[in-house]
Amino acid sequence: MSSHLVWSIIRNNNAFLLKKRNISKPFSTEPNNLTNVNSFRYNALIDKKSVGIVDAPDKKGFTVVYKKASTQNKPRQSYKYGL
């Protein structure tokens, strides 16, 4: 599917939206969205490639997570940890 079609479907309702009163734009809590802004540009669910940061398993530092474009149809295998 095209990214524009997916964005039009998930733009106003998905599990990662954080809507509050008196805030014009809702926030997004999805993984690999570093800015937490719900917009087409920063949405990691619809992009073929994305980068994120998570806590390291030993709680010392962080680990870089990236999404590969070649495995976009295999969600479990698309995320790689480390550099």
N, C-alpha and C positions, 0 to 999 in steps of 0.2 A: 504494500500500500504506500501511497505517497505520504510524505510527512505533513503536507498541508491538510489532507483528508483526516489523518489521525489527530492532528491538532484541533480541527473543528469538532471532532467527536469528544475529546477529553478536555477541552478548554474550560468548560464551566462545571464539570462534575467528574472528579476522580478521587481516589482514596487519599491522595497526598495533598489535597487543598486544605488550607487553613484560613477559614473566613472568620472575620471578627466584625463587630459593629463599628461604625464610623471610620472604617478604613476602605478607601476606594478600590485598591488592588489587593486581592487575596495573596497570601504567601503560599509557597509550595515546599513540602518537606520531602520531596523525592530524593532518592540517592543520586549522586553525581551532579546535582544542581547546586553549584557552589554559591550562587547569589541568593537562593531561596526566593526568587521572583517568579511568579507564574506568567511566563511569556513564551512566545514561540522561539525566541532566540536562545533562551537559557534552559529550555525543557530538555532533560536528558532522556526521557522516555521515547521521544520521536526521532532523536538524532542517531545517525549510524555510528558516530564516534563521539565519545565523551570521556571526561576525566573527573575523578573525585578523590577525596581524601577521607580515610577512616582511621580509627585508633588502631595501633599495633596490638597484636594478641597479648604481648607481655606488658601492655599499658605504659610502655616507654617509647614515646615518639609517635609516628604516624606511618601509614602505608598508602601508597598511591594506587588507585584503582582506575583502570581504563577499559573502555569498551571497544572491541575490535569491529570494524565494518564488515569483515569477511564472514563473521559468525552471527549476523543480525537475526537470522531465522532460528537460531539455537540459543534461547535466552540464558540457559544455565551455563553454557560454555562461552558466552560472549564477554563476560567480565574476567579480566586478568588482574592479579595482584602483584605489586612490585614494579620495578623499572624494567 
